[in-house]
Amino acid sequence: MKTVILNGADYNGDKTDQICEMFAEACGSNGCEVEMLTLRDMEIADCMGEFNCWIKTPGKCMTADEGQRIPQLLFQSHTVVMVTPITYGGHSYHLKKALDRIIPFVSPDFTIRDGEVHHKKRYERHPNFIAMGTLPEEDQEQEKAFRNTIRRQAVNMDGPTHLDSVILEGQSTDEVREEIQKLLREVGVVQ
């Protein structure tokens, strides 16, 4: 079983880095293969929005950089974990840029699911998605916006399970580890 962790931290030493390490430790100690991508350290260009990944090179972005690896890793994984500081109710610039580059993961064709129009699956199997955001202090408005954004993205990605969580920077390491264990149990990564 493979877990891919997308680290959306803005700077080295961010609480997000610590949480990613805790996810990696929890997955690895349960026999999972773990690959962590620290997005701020990768050369990932912005999506050009030309949709060649749908038309000219189906399933593959034409921009030759490290961003091409991200959809490939998603195809191969059981679970994708995204950890990010919550920025204006959304995710960090680094994670947003990476998520924009996974457009090849979905089909340009549409279908109706639960009364809504969504992209069709390009591939038979899609991974589970876990998103964890961090906030310096409680902010219900930002938390609500983050959870809504993540849930809408997860619906488009059409994985079997999608979970979201918000951690406050002042929470203890034990509380964070407990939340991580709970999320990983729900997707079957840990017992």
C-alpha positions as CSV (number, residue, x, y, z in Angstrom):
1,M,0.0,0.0,0.0
2,K,1.4,3.4,-1.0
3,T,0.8,6.8,0.6
4,V,1.8,10.0,-1.0
5,I,2.2,13.1,1.2
6,L,2.0,16.5,-0.3
7,N,3.7,19.0,2.0
8,G,2.3,22.5,1.3
9,A,4.4,24.3,3.9
10,D,5.5,27.8,3.0
11,Y,8.8,27.7,4.8
12,N,11.1,25.3,6.5
13,G,10.1,24.6,10.1
14,D,6.4,25.3,9.6
15,K,4.0,23.3,11.7
16,T,3.0,21.6,8.5
17,D,6.5,20.0,8.2
18,Q,6.1,18.4,11.6
19,I,2.6,17.1,10.7
20,C,3.9,15.6,7.5
21,E,6.6,13.8,9.4
22,M,4.0,12.4,11.8
23,F,1.9,11.2,8.9
24,A,5.0,9.6,7.3
25,E,5.9,7.9,10.6
26,A,2.4,6.6,11.2
27,C,2.1,5.2,7.7
28,G,5.6,3.8,7.6
29,S,5.2,2.0,11.0
30,N,2.2,0.2,9.5
31,G,4.1,-1.2,6.5
32,C,3.0,1.5,4.0
33,E,5.4,2.7,1.3
34,V,5.5,6.5,1.8
35,E,6.6,9.2,-0.6
36,M,6.6,12.7,0.7
37,L,6.9,15.7,-1.7
38,T,7.9,19.0,-0.1
39,L,6.4,21.2,-2.7
40,R,8.2,24.4,-1.8
41,D,11.5,22.6,-2.8
42,M,10.3,21.4,-6.2
43,E,10.4,23.1,-9.5
44,I,6.7,23.2,-10.4
45,A,5.5,25.7,-12.9
46,D,2.0,27.2,-12.8
47,C,-0.6,25.4,-14.9
48,M,-0.8,27.1,-18.3
49,G,-4.5,26.2,-18.7
50,E,-4.2,25.3,-22.3
51,F,-5.8,21.8,-21.6
52,N,-3.3,19.9,-23.8
53,C,-3.2,17.3,-21.0
54,W,-6.8,16.5,-22.0
55,I,-6.6,16.9,-25.8
56,K,-3.0,16.5,-27.2
57,T,-1.4,14.3,-24.6
58,P,-4.3,12.8,-22.6
59,G,-3.3,12.2,-19.0
60,K,0.1,14.0,-19.2
61,C,0.9,17.6,-18.7
62,M,3.2,19.0,-21.4
63,T,5.2,21.2,-19.0
64,A,8.4,19.3,-18.4
65,D,9.2,19.8,-14.8
66,E,8.8,18.0,-11.4
67,G,5.0,18.7,-11.6
68,Q,4.6,15.9,-14.1
69,R,5.4,13.4,-11.3
70,I,2.4,14.4,-9.2
71,P,-0.4,12.8,-11.2
72,Q,1.7,9.7,-11.8
73,L,2.2,9.3,-8.0
74,L,-1.6,9.7,-7.4
75,F,-2.3,6.9,-9.9
76,Q,0.0,4.6,-8.0
77,S,-1.2,5.4,-4.5
78,H,-3.8,4.1,-2.1
79,T,-4.0,7.4,-0.2
80,V,-3.0,11.0,-0.9
81,V,-2.4,13.2,2.2
82,M,-2.3,16.9,1.7
83,V,-1.1,19.1,4.6
84,T,-1.1,22.9,4.3
85,P,-1.3,26.1,6.3
86,I,-4.8,27.5,5.7
87,T,-4.5,30.7,3.7
88,Y,-7.6,32.8,3.3
89,G,-9.7,29.7,3.8
90,G,-7.8,27.8,1.1
91,H,-4.5,26.0,0.8
92,S,-1.0,27.4,0.4
93,Y,0.3,28.6,-2.9
94,H,2.6,25.6,-3.2
95,L,-0.2,23.1,-2.7
96,K,-2.5,25.0,-5.0
97,K,0.1,25.0,-7.8
98,A,0.5,21.2,-7.4
99,L,-3.2,20.6,-7.4
100,D,-3.6,22.6,-10.6
101,R,-1.1,20.3,-12.2
102,I,-3.2,17.2,-11.5
103,I,-5.8,18.2,-14.0
104,P,-4.6,15.3,-16.3
105,F,-5.9,13.0,-13.6
106,V,-9.5,13.6,-14.7
107,S,-11.2,13.3,-18.0
108,P,-12.3,16.4,-20.0
109,D,-15.7,14.7,-20.4
110,F,-18.5,15.3,-17.9
111,T,-21.0,13.2,-16.0
112,I,-23.7,13.8,-13.4
113,R,-23.1,12.6,-9.9
114,D,-25.5,13.3,-7.0
115,G,-27.3,15.8,-9.2
116,E,-24.1,17.8,-10.0
117,V,-22.0,18.0,-13.1
118,H,-18.5,16.6,-12.6
119,H,-15.6,15.3,-14.6
120,K,-15.7,11.6,-15.5
121,K,-13.0,9.3,-14.2
122,R,-10.1,8.9,-16.5
123,Y,-8.8,5.9,-14.6
124,E,-10.6,3.0,-13.0
125,R,-9.0,3.3,-9.5
126,H,-8.6,6.6,-7.7
127,P,-6.9,7.1,-4.3
128,N,-8.4,8.1,-1.0
129,F,-7.8,11.8,-0.1
130,I,-6.9,13.2,3.3
131,A,-6.5,17.0,3.7
132,M,-5.2,18.6,6.9
133,G,-5.0,22.3,7.3
134,T,-3.3,24.3,10.1
135,L,-4.4,27.5,11.6
136,P,-2.5,29.7,14.2
137,E,-5.7,30.0,16.2
138,E,-9.4,29.1,16.0
139,D,-11.1,30.8,13.1
140,Q,-14.4,29.2,12.2
141,E,-14.9,31.2,9.0
142,Q,-11.5,30.1,7.6
143,E,-12.0,26.5,8.8
144,K,-15.4,26.3,7.1
145,A,-14.1,27.7,3.8
146,F,-11.1,25.3,3.9
147,R,-13.3,22.3,4.5
148,N,-15.7,23.3,1.8
149,T,-12.9,23.8,-0.7
150,I,-11.3,20.5,0.1
151,R,-14.6,18.6,-0.1
152,R,-15.4,20.1,-3.5
153,Q,-12.0,19.2,-4.8
154,A,-12.3,15.7,-3.5
155,V,-15.7,15.2,-5.2
156,N,-14.1,16.1,-8.5
157,M,-11.2,13.7,-7.8
158,D,-13.8,10.9,-7.1
159,G,-11.8,8.9,-4.7
160,P,-13.5,6.3,-2.5
161,T,-13.0,8.3,0.7
162,H,-12.1,11.9,1.3
163,L,-11.5,13.3,4.8
164,D,-10.5,16.7,6.1
165,S,-9.2,18.0,9.4
166,V,-8.0,21.3,10.9
167,I,-5.2,21.5,13.5
168,L,-4.5,24.5,15.6
169,E,-0.8,25.3,15.9
170,G,-1.1,25.3,19.7
171,Q,-2.4,21.7,19.8
172,S,-0.2,19.2,21.5
173,T,1.8,16.6,19.6
174,D,-0.2,13.9,21.2
175,E,-3.5,15.4,20.0
176,V,-2.1,15.8,16.5
177,R,-0.9,12.2,16.4
178,E,-4.3,11.0,17.7
179,E,-6.1,12.9,14.8
180,I,-3.6,11.4,12.3
181,Q,-4.3,7.9,13.5
182,K,-8.0,8.5,13.4
183,L,-7.8,9.7,9.7
184,L,-5.5,6.9,8.6
185,R,-7.8,4.3,10.3
186,E,-10.8,5.6,8.3
187,V,-9.0,5.0,5.0
188,G,-7.6,1.6,6.1
189,V,-3.9,2.6,6.3
190,V,-3.6,1.7,10.0
191,Q,-5.6,-0.7,12.2
